Amino acid sequence: MFTSVLMIEKALTSADVEFVTTLHGDEPVSFHVLLQPRGEQADRLLRAIDDVALGELDEAAREGETPEGEEAQDMGEQALEVSLRALRATGDTADGRLIADHPLDALKTMVEEVGADEVIVLTDPHYVEEFFHRDWASRARHKVGVPVLKLFSYSKA
């Protein structure tokens, strides 16, 4: 069985689930999901710049409405549960947890705990962070000791 740690920031869509569950053909995969709610990981200005870069001006204007704190935590728990159910529905195994602080430390710990074969980072594009190599995938490549695959989720959750 192939062991993947999957870092996400929102609920997986059906397209996302199909994408990650077919990466290894017919080989069964054990997914260990880490979810950090979007409102917890980047400040509003960076998120707004990313929205503008993607041509999503309405989204940029609504960045102030992004849940933070307890509300983000509650939404994160729901997103994690939806994602785990969707992964399990494909026949793969899946467990996961929310992370609030230091996502790369949590990632490194999980990779070591489960003996992961790879890390998959599946997020919306974050152009500012990616340009400066401060996004999760770029930083994880220097920290976790296993291959890191960076994928973009373009569909809305």
C-alpha positions in Angstrom: 0.0 0.0 0.0 1.2 3.5 -0.9 1.1 6.1 1.9 0.4 9.7 1.1 0.2 12.7 3.3 -2.3 15.2 1.7 -2.2 18.8 2.7 -5.3 20.8 1.9 -6.9 24.1 2.8 -10.5 23.4 2.0 -12.9 20.5 1.3 -11.9 18.3 -1.6 -14.2 18.5 -4.6 -15.1 15.4 -6.6 -12.5 16.4 -9.2 -9.8 16.7 -6.6 -10.7 13.3 -5.1 -10.5 11.7 -8.6 -7.2 13.4 -9.3 -5.4 12.3 -6.1 -6.9 8.8 -6.0 -5.9 8.0 -9.6 -2.2 9.2 -9.3 -1.0 5.7 -8.5 -3.2 3.7 -10.9 -4.7 0.6 -9.2 -2.4 0.6 -6.2 -4.3 1.1 -3.0 -3.4 4.3 -1.1 -3.6 5.2 2.5 -4.3 9.0 2.8 -3.4 11.0 5.9 -5.0 14.4 5.5 -3.8 17.6 7.1 -6.2 20.6 6.7 -5.4 24.1 7.7 -8.5 26.3 7.1 -7.7 29.2 4.7 -8.6 31.9 7.2 -5.9 30.6 9.5 -2.8 30.5 7.2 -2.3 33.7 5.2 -3.2 37.3 5.8 -5.9 39.0 3.9 -3.7 41.1 1.7 -1.8 38.0 0.3 -5.1 36.3 -0.4 -6.6 39.3 -2.1 -3.5 39.7 -4.3 -3.9 36.0 -5.3 -7.5 36.6 -6.1 -6.7 39.6 -8.3 -3.9 37.6 -10.1 -6.5 35.0 -10.9 -9.0 37.6 -12.1 -11.4 36.9 -9.3 -12.0 40.5 -8.3 -15.3 39.7 -6.5 -13.4 37.2 -4.3 -10.7 39.8 -3.5 -13.4 42.2 -2.3 -14.8 39.5 0.0 -11.5 38.5 1.6 -12.6 40.4 4.8 -15.4 37.9 5.1 -13.1 34.9 5.3 -13.8 33.1 8.6 -11.1 33.3 11.2 -10.7 31.8 14.7 -13.5 29.5 16.0 -15.6 29.9 12.9 -12.7 28.9 10.6 -12.1 25.9 13.0 -15.7 24.8 12.7 -15.7 25.1 9.0 -12.4 23.3 8.8 -13.7 20.3 10.8 -16.6 20.0 8.4 -14.3 20.3 5.3 -12.0 17.6 6.7 -14.9 15.2 7.4 -16.3 15.7 3.9 -12.9 15.1 2.4 -12.2 12.0 4.4 -15.6 10.5 3.4 -15.0 11.3 -0.2 -11.5 9.6 -0.2 -12.9 6.5 1.6 -15.7 6.2 -0.9 -13.1 5.4 -3.5 -12.0 2.4 -1.6 -8.8 4.0 -0.2 -8.2 4.5 3.5 -8.2 8.0 4.9 -7.7 9.7 8.3 -6.8 13.2 9.1 -6.6 16.1 11.4 -6.9 19.9 11.5 -3.8 22.0 12.0 -3.9 25.4 13.5 -0.2 26.5 13.8 3.0 25.6 12.1 1.7 23.6 9.2 5.2 22.4 8.1 6.0 21.1 11.6 2.7 19.2 11.6 3.5 17.9 8.1 7.0 16.7 9.1 5.5 15.0 12.2 2.8 13.2 10.2 5.3 12.1 7.5 7.4 10.5 10.2 4.5 9.0 12.2 3.0 7.2 9.2 6.1 6.5 7.2 4.8 8.4 4.2 6.0 7.6 0.7 5.1 11.1 -0.6 3.4 14.4 0.3 0.7 15.9 -1.9 0.0 19.6 -1.5 -3.4 20.4 -3.0 -4.3 24.1 -2.8 -5.6 27.0 -4.8 -2.7 28.9 -6.4 -0.9 31.3 -4.1 1.1 33.4 -6.5 2.8 35.7 -4.1 4.0 32.9 -1.8 5.0 30.7 -4.8 7.0 33.5 -6.4 9.1 33.8 -3.2 9.1 30.0 -2.6 7.2 30.5 0.7 4.3 28.2 -0.3 3.8 24.9 1.6 5.2 22.7 -1.2 8.3 24.7 -1.7 9.1 24.8 2.0 8.2 21.2 2.5 10.7 20.0 -0.1 13.4 21.0 2.3 11.9 19.6 5.4 10.1 16.3 5.0 12.6 14.0 3.3 10.1 12.4 0.8 8.9 13.6 -2.6 6.5 16.5 -2.6 3.9 16.9 -5.3 2.2 20.2 -5.7 -1.2 20.2 -7.3 -3.7 23.0 -7.9 -7.4 22.8 -7.2 -9.2 25.1 -9.6 -12.7 24.0 -8.9 -14.8 25.6 -6.1 -15.5 23.6 -3.0 
